[in-house]
Amino acid sequence: MDDLVQKVIAKLKERQTANTSLSLNELPSPQDKQVFVDYGSVILEDVSIQFIKDLYSLKIDNASVLWVLNGINYGVCFYLKVNEAIVNFIPRAMVLDWPIKFVVGRNSLIVGSYHKIISRREIATLPDNAVLIKTVSQTLTDEGAEICDKKNIKIKIRTEENCIWLE
């Protein structure tokens, strides 16, 4: 019995650090759970605006959306790779509240803030090369802007919380 427990613990530790990269166009069927068992992180490439909209709307008739939702149930951390033009179509709520992360290019994490005033301290905790989505009602302090320059953080100003989609 102890041997079985040790094997399970070893598998769980291995899964925590294991990741895989898949194209959105070539996902396994929604019933296939093996990727979720083997990998703690999944990077989805070729993410489209339509997929983001369907995911945001929880359209479970879309097999890719259902597959991602199943993965979230397994505790998988999803990274959705998008190009920079798609950033403006990502609802801010997805960046702030959803258990998925968006990435532009190779390593630019898309981030947001709940605070009305975004300070130096908050910017300092962000990863280098991030893309910060802020609304017109949020203010970035001068010191925060300086840190953005030093850390190569791009700022995207959002005029609409949910982009082009209504809730």
Secondary structure, 3 states (H helix, E strand, C coil): CHHHHHHHHHHHHHHHHCEEEEEHHHCCCCCCCHHHHHCCEEEEECCCHHHHHHHHCCCCCCHHHHHHHHHHHCCCEEEEEECHHHHHHCCHHHHHHCCEEEEECCCEEEEECCCCEECHHHHHCCCCCCEEEEECCCEECHHHHHHHHHHCCEEEEECCCCCCCCC
